[in-house]
Amino acid sequence: MIVTMQPGATLKEITAVIRTLEGFGAEPSISRDCGCILITAATSKAPIEEHLLRGLSGVRDVHEDVHPFKRVSRDYHPEDTVVDAGAAKFGGGGFGVIAGPCAIENEEQIHTIAAHVAAHGARGLRGGAYKPRTSPYAFQGLGVPGLKMMRAAADANGLAAVSEVMSISQVADAVEYLDVLQIGARNMQNFDLLREVGKTDKPVLLKRGPSSKVEELLLAAEYIVDAGNPRVVLCERGIRTYETATRNTLDIAAVPVVKQLSHLPIVIDPSHAAGKREYVKALTLAALAVGADGVMVEVHSDPSKALSDGRQSLHFNEFAELMSEVRRLAEFRAPAGAASL
């Protein structure tokens, strides 16, 4: 339920609407849009009788939210959410870059890569300590020792540490060492895990599942926000289609769709979408042009020896060239006051 107040509504009138909504067991919140005050109720224990609200002084309009998601809806929260993760920020017109290896392999590797991506403008350091692999025989990650390496490398280079958590049992350690908790595509609908990260105060980067609709992505985000954590960044990383030329098919249209439906920032993972490094630059620039809030790119000091996803990881010189192009294009997109690269 969304109640739009008249521009000159008084505190007494606003309070009366809030009390009426609370009488139906709703949890109202207040926001501003176009000079008007919006009072929204994401949930209620009983059906809300619209005519009672329409009859209150100062009310201009009352309508139902047509979307199954509430708290992540732009109707519920008209202003864009900006997620601040320390060194990295997403939303507000800037373009944040997270870069690093698919997996943390050893201390020297993660420090070398962190220094390079930071020197060329990245604000976040990615790297998997826990790796969900299709084969049980593939490298599964270093676990907590990897998280400690990630933390040290991020701190040494002024970066935000971003890494995936795969189960509830990993959340406590992740909270201790990371700035951003990543929920991978395979876990997008692991609802118990979503609720658990929703209980933390850490930003959450939520990846879209390979066979999930945009609505399902937003409903997954709803679990996190409803659990108490509003600091969610969505990530489009490609969906599964009949096309085999790339690893996945990047749904570039998901960005404007999400921007219309939700206030949450959205970034793109061109590396997992393409599966081949030669396409990463084009998809990154497409992400910037379409209005995404950032990208998450895989970079490795020697992709031929990477323990996972070497084929889609950029060489150091390729990442430097990419960031140069991103800066050039970003000058034409960023509004005044937006965070720069």
Backbone torsions as a table, in degrees:
resi	resn	phi	psi	omega
1	MET	NA	132.3	-179.8
2	ILE	-126.1	122.6	179.2
3	VAL	-110.4	121.4	177.4
4	THR	-99.6	122.0	-179.8
5	MET	-88.3	156.9	173.0
6	GLN	-63.5	148.9	-178.5
7	PRO	-52.9	-33.0	-177.9
8	GLY	-100.9	22.8	-177.9
9	ALA	-58.9	138.1	-178.5
10	THR	-86.3	165.7	177.4
11	LEU	-60.5	-37.1	179.3
12	LYS	-63.6	-41.1	-179.9
13	GLU	-68.0	-41.6	178.8
14	ILE	-63.9	-42.5	180.0
15	THR	-62.8	-37.5	179.7
16	ALA	-63.4	-39.6	177.9
17	VAL	-65.8	-44.7	-180.0
18	ILE	-60.5	-44.0	-179.6
19	ARG	-64.3	-38.0	178.8
20	THR	-64.4	-44.6	178.6
21	LEU	-63.4	-42.0	178.7
22	GLU	-63.1	-28.7	178.0
23	GLY	-65.8	-21.9	176.3
24	PHE	-94.2	8.5	-180.0
25	GLY	81.4	16.1	-179.3
26	ALA	-86.7	163.1	177.1
27	GLU	-118.2	85.1	-174.6
28	PRO	-73.8	152.7	173.3
29	SER	-136.6	158.3	-174.8
30	ILE	-116.9	137.6	173.6
31	SER	-146.0	170.3	-180.0
32	ARG	-118.7	143.6	177.8
33	ASP	-151.2	123.2	177.6
34	CYS	54.3	37.6	177.9
35	GLY	83.2	-6.3	179.6
36	CYS	-102.4	153.5	175.6
37	ILE	-94.9	128.8	176.9
38	LEU	-106.9	132.7	174.3
39	ILE	-115.5	116.3	-174.7
40	THR	-118.6	147.0	178.2
41	ALA	-126.6	110.8	-176.0
42	ALA	-71.6	-36.9	-178.1
43	THR	-140.6	159.7	174.5
44	SER	-151.9	151.8	-178.8
45	LYS	-82.8	-19.4	179.8
46	ALA	-137.6	156.1	177.7
47	PRO	-57.9	133.6	179.9
48	ILE	-87.1	127.2	-178.8
49	GLU	-86.1	108.1	-174.1
50	GLU	-60.0	-37.7	-173.8
51	HIS	-63.0	-28.6	177.6
52	LEU	-68.3	-37.4	178.6
53	LEU	-72.6	-41.1	-179.0
54	ARG	-63.6	-27.2	-178.5
55	GLY	-81.7	-5.3	-179.1
56	LEU	-81.0	144.6	179.3
57	SER	-63.9	138.8	176.7
58	GLY	88.9	-5.2	-179.2
59	VAL	-86.7	127.3	178.5
60	ARG	-95.0	-39.4	-177.0
61	ASP	-156.0	152.9	175.5
62	VAL	-137.0	128.8	175.9
63	HIS	-150.6	158.0	179.2
64	GLU	-82.3	143.1	170.8
65	ASP	-75.6	124.2	-174.2
66	VAL	-82.8	-7.8	-175.6
67	HIS	-92.8	147.4	177.9
68	PRO	-70.9	-22.8	174.7
69	PHE	-91.5	144.8	-174.1
70	LYS	-117.6	-62.2	-172.6
71	ARG	-67.4	-26.2	178.6
72	VAL	-92.6	-1.2	-178.0
73	SER	-74.4	144.3	176.1
74	ARG	-68.9	-25.9	174.9
75	ASP	-63.2	-36.8	-178.8
76	TYR	-76.2	-33.0	-174.2
77	HIS	-142.6	86.0	-172.8
78	PRO	-61.9	-33.4	-177.4
79	GLU	-78.3	145.7	176.1
80	ASP	-62.2	137.5	173.1
81	THR	-84.2	134.1	174.4
82	VAL	-109.9	121.6	-179.2
83	VAL	-100.1	115.4	-179.1
84	ASP	-99.8	116.9	-179.9
85	ALA	-114.8	41.6	-179.3
86	GLY	80.9	-107.8	-179.3
87	ALA	-69.8	-24.0	-177.8
88	ALA	-110.6	144.4	178.6
89	LYS	-138.5	138.0	-178.1
90	PHE	-129.8	128.6	-175.3
91	GLY	105.9	168.7	177.7
92	GLY	82.3	12.3	175.5
93	GLY	98.1	-10.1	178.1
94	GLY	-83.8	-178.6	-179.0
95	PHE	-135.9	99.4	-177.5
96	GLY	-87.5	139.2	-179.8
97	VAL	-116.2	123.6	172.3
98	ILE	-107.2	130.2	-177.1
99	ALA	-144.6	154.4	179.2
100	GLY	155.0	-175.7	-175.9
101	PRO	-77.0	161.0	172.9
102	CYS	-61.4	-45.8	-177.5
103	ALA	-130.8	144.8	172.0
104	ILE	-77.4	120.2	-174.6
105	GLU	-103.1	-39.9	178.0
106	ASN	-164.6	171.8	-174.4
107	GLU	-64.7	-43.8	-179.1
108	GLU	-62.6	-43.3	-178.2
109	GLN	-59.4	-50.6	-174.6
110	ILE	-69.5	-33.9	177.8
111	HIS	-69.4	-40.8	179.9
112	THR	-63.7	-45.6	-179.2
113	ILE	-67.9	-41.7	179.7
114	ALA	-59.4	-43.2	-179.9
115	ALA	-62.7	-39.3	-177.8
116	HIS	-70.2	-48.5	-176.2
117	VAL	-67.6	-34.1	177.6
118	ALA	-66.3	-40.2	-179.5
119	ALA	-63.1	-24.8	-177.6
120	HIS	-106.5	13.7	168.3
121	GLY	108.3	0.7	175.9
122	ALA	-66.8	149.8	178.4
123	ARG	-112.9	-15.2	178.7
124	GLY	-129.0	148.6	177.9
125	LEU	-111.7	119.2	176.4
126	ARG	-98.8	159.1	178.2
127	GLY	166.3	130.3	-175.9
128	GLY	-88.0	126.4	171.3
129	ALA	-96.2	-27.0	173.9
130	TYR	-121.0	123.1	-173.8
131	LYS	-116.7	116.4	174.0
132	PRO	-79.4	107.9	-174.9
133	ARG	-113.2	144.4	179.5
134	THR	-62.6	-39.2	179.0
135	SER	-96.8	135.5	177.3
136	PRO	-69.2	-11.1	-178.0
137	TYR	-96.2	-7.2	179.3
138	ALA	-77.3	161.8	-179.8
139	PHE	-58.3	124.7	-173.8
140	GLN	-100.1	-1.0	179.7
141	GLY	101.5	164.6	-175.5
142	LEU	-91.7	-10.2	-179.8
143	GLY	71.8	-143.7	-176.2
144	VAL	-57.5	-41.8	175.4
145	PRO	-55.9	-35.9	176.7
146	GLY	-66.5	-39.9	177.1
147	LEU	-61.4	-39.7	178.9
148	LYS	-65.0	-40.4	176.5
149	MET	-63.5	-42.5	178.7
150	MET	-60.4	-45.4	-179.4
151	ARG	-61.0	-45.0	-178.7
152	ALA	-65.1	-42.9	-179.3
153	ALA	-66.7	-40.5	179.1
154	ALA	-65.1	-45.3	-179.7
155	ASP	-63.8	-38.6	-177.8
156	ALA	-67.2	-20.9	-174.8
157	ASN	-122.5	12.3	176.2
158	GLY	66.3	38.3	-177.4
159	LEU	-115.1	156.4	171.1
160	ALA	-85.0	134.5	-178.5
161	ALA	-89.0	124.0	-176.8
162	VAL	-124.9	124.1	179.2
163	SER	-154.6	158.9	-173.9
164	GLU	-84.4	142.6	167.9
165	VAL	-113.4	135.2	-174.1
166	MET	-107.6	-17.3	-177.5
167	SER	-149.8	162.6	180.0
168	ILE	-58.8	-35.7	-177.2
169	SER	-65.4	-18.8	-178.6
170	GLN	-91.8	-10.9	-171.5
171	VAL	-64.6	-43.7	-176.9
172	ALA	-59.6	-45.9	178.4
173	ASP	-66.0	-39.2	179.8
174	ALA	-62.6	-41.9	178.9
175	VAL	-61.6	-35.7	-178.8
176	GLU	-68.2	-36.0	-170.8
177	TYR	-109.8	-15.8	-172.3
178	LEU	-109.9	157.6	172.4
179	ASP	-95.4	-30.5	-179.6
180	VAL	-133.5	129.1	176.6
181	LEU	-93.8	123.4	-179.9
182	GLN	-97.8	132.6	171.3
183	ILE	-105.4	115.9	-175.7
184	GLY	-73.0	167.3	-176.8
185	ALA	-57.4	-38.8	-178.6
186	ARG	-67.1	-22.2	-177.3
187	ASN	-106.0	11.7	-176.5
188	MET	-56.7	-32.7	179.6
189	GLN	-112.1	28.0	170.5
190	ASN	-85.1	86.2	-167.1
191	PHE	-65.5	-33.3	176.7
192	ASP	-64.8	-39.6	178.0
193	LEU	-67.7	-40.1	178.1
194	LEU	-60.5	-43.8	178.1
195	ARG	-63.2	-38.1	-177.7
196	GLU	-65.8	-46.4	178.3
197	VAL	-69.6	-23.6	175.5
198	GLY	-68.4	-18.1	178.0
199	LYS	-85.8	-9.1	-179.4
200	THR	-91.6	171.0	175.5
201	ASP	-105.1	15.2	-179.6
202	LYS	-90.0	141.4	171.7
203	PRO	-57.1	145.7	-179.3
204	VAL	-121.1	127.0	173.9
205	LEU	-99.4	112.1	-173.8
206	LEU	-105.4	115.4	-179.3
207	LYS	-87.0	142.3	177.2
208	ARG	-73.0	136.4	177.3
209	GLY	-67.1	152.2	-175.6
210	PRO	-65.0	-18.8	179.7
211	SER	-123.2	23.1	-174.7
212	SER	-102.0	144.4	174.4
213	LYS	-79.8	162.5	177.7
214	VAL	-58.7	-40.9	179.4
215	GLU	-59.5	-39.2	179.4
216	GLU	-68.4	-35.6	174.8
217	LEU	-61.8	-44.6	-179.0
218	LEU	-68.5	-33.9	176.1
219	LEU	-68.5	-34.7	175.1
220	ALA	-64.1	-42.5	176.6
221	ALA	-62.5	-34.0	179.2
222	GLU	-59.2	-37.8	177.3
223	TYR	-58.0	-43.8	-177.4
224	ILE	-67.8	-48.0	-178.0
225	VAL	-66.5	-40.5	-179.6
226	ASP	-65.1	-27.0	178.2
227	ALA	-77.9	-8.4	174.8
228	GLY	121.8	-1.1	-177.0
229	ASN	-114.6	104.3	-178.9
230	PRO	-84.1	-1.7	-172.1
231	ARG	-91.4	72.5	-176.2
232	VAL	-114.2	133.5	172.5
233	VAL	-115.7	124.6	178.4
234	LEU	-84.3	154.3	-179.8
235	CYS	-138.7	120.1	172.6
236	GLU	-90.8	121.1	-176.0
237	ARG	-126.5	18.8	179.3
238	GLY	96.1	145.4	179.3
239	ILE	-118.2	163.2	-178.2
240	ARG	-84.7	124.4	176.3
241	THR	-132.8	-171.3	178.3
242	TYR	-77.1	-10.1	-177.3
243	GLU	-73.6	134.9	-179.4
244	THR	-115.7	-1.4	-179.3
245	ALA	-67.8	-27.2	176.8
246	THR	-123.9	162.7	-178.1
247	ARG	-61.4	-44.5	174.5
248	ASN	-136.5	175.9	176.9
249	THR	-109.0	115.3	-178.7
250	LEU	-68.6	121.7	177.4
251	ASP	-89.5	81.2	-176.3
252	ILE	-64.4	-27.9	179.5
253	ALA	-68.2	-16.8	179.6
254	ALA	-61.9	-28.1	-177.5
255	VAL	-64.6	-57.2	178.4
256	PRO	-64.7	-30.0	177.3
257	VAL	-63.8	-48.0	178.5
258	VAL	-62.7	-41.3	-179.5
259	LYS	-61.2	-33.6	178.7
260	GLN	-75.3	-39.6	-173.7
261	LEU	-86.3	-29.3	-170.1
262	SER	-133.5	157.9	176.4
263	HIS	-92.5	-5.2	-176.7
264	LEU	-75.8	145.7	175.0
265	PRO	-70.9	154.5	179.0
266	ILE	-135.8	133.4	176.4
267	VAL	-116.9	167.9	-179.3
268	ILE	-120.6	141.5	174.1
269	ASP	-107.2	91.9	-177.7
270	PRO	-72.0	-22.5	-177.8
271	SER	-68.0	-49.6	179.5
272	HIS	-73.4	-28.0	177.0
273	ALA	-66.1	-45.8	-175.5
274	ALA	-82.1	-47.0	-175.2
275	GLY	77.1	-2.9	-179.7
276	LYS	-139.2	129.5	-172.0
277	ARG	-63.0	-27.1	-176.0
278	GLU	-67.8	-14.0	179.4
279	TYR	-101.4	-6.5	-172.3
280	VAL	-65.8	-41.0	-178.6
281	LYS	-62.9	-46.4	-178.8
282	ALA	-60.8	-41.7	-178.9
283	LEU	-71.7	-32.7	176.2
284	THR	-65.0	-45.1	179.1
285	LEU	-66.4	-34.3	175.6
286	ALA	-64.2	-39.7	178.1
287	ALA	-61.3	-43.1	179.0
288	LEU	-64.7	-44.3	-177.1
289	ALA	-67.0	-34.5	-175.3
290	VAL	-82.3	-8.9	175.7
291	GLY	104.6	14.4	176.7
292	ALA	-64.2	157.4	-178.1
293	ASP	-90.0	1.6	178.8
294	GLY	160.9	-177.2	177.4
295	VAL	-138.6	161.3	176.5
296	MET	-126.6	109.4	-169.6
297	VAL	-117.9	140.3	177.3
298	GLU	-90.5	131.2	-178.3
299	VAL	-135.3	139.8	180.0
300	HIS	-142.1	146.2	179.2
301	SER	-68.4	-27.7	177.3
302	ASP	-150.5	82.6	-175.8
303	PRO	-54.8	-29.4	-178.7
304	SER	-65.9	-20.1	-179.8
305	LYS	-110.5	7.9	-179.6
306	ALA	-63.6	142.3	-179.6
307	LEU	-76.9	-13.7	175.3
308	SER	-158.5	143.0	174.4
309	ASP	54.7	36.4	177.9
310	GLY	-64.1	-31.6	-176.6
311	ARG	-63.9	-28.9	-177.8
312	GLN	-102.4	0.6	-178.3
313	SER	-86.5	136.5	178.9
314	LEU	-77.4	144.6	168.6
315	HIS	-71.8	162.8	-179.1
316	PHE	-57.0	-45.3	-178.0
317	ASN	-66.2	-33.1	179.1
318	GLU	-68.6	-37.5	177.9
319	PHE	-67.6	-40.1	178.1
320	ALA	-61.1	-42.9	178.2
321	GLU	-65.1	-40.4	179.1
322	LEU	-60.6	-46.6	-177.8
323	MET	-65.5	-32.5	175.9
324	SER	-63.7	-42.9	178.6
325	GLU	-67.7	-39.9	179.7
326	VAL	-61.4	-44.3	179.2
327	ARG	-60.8	-41.0	-178.1
328	ARG	-64.5	-44.6	-179.1
329	LEU	-73.4	-33.6	-177.8
330	ALA	-62.3	-28.5	179.5
331	GLU	-61.1	-29.1	-177.7
332	PHE	-87.7	-14.0	-175.4
333	ARG	-104.1	-38.3	-169.0
334	ALA	-68.5	129.1	174.2
335	PRO	-73.9	165.2	179.0
336	ALA	-58.7	133.6	177.9
337	GLY	89.4	-6.7	-178.8
338	ALA	-73.3	152.5	178.8
339	ALA	-64.9	135.3	-180.0
340	SER	-97.5	166.0	179.3
341	LEU	-74.5	NA	NA
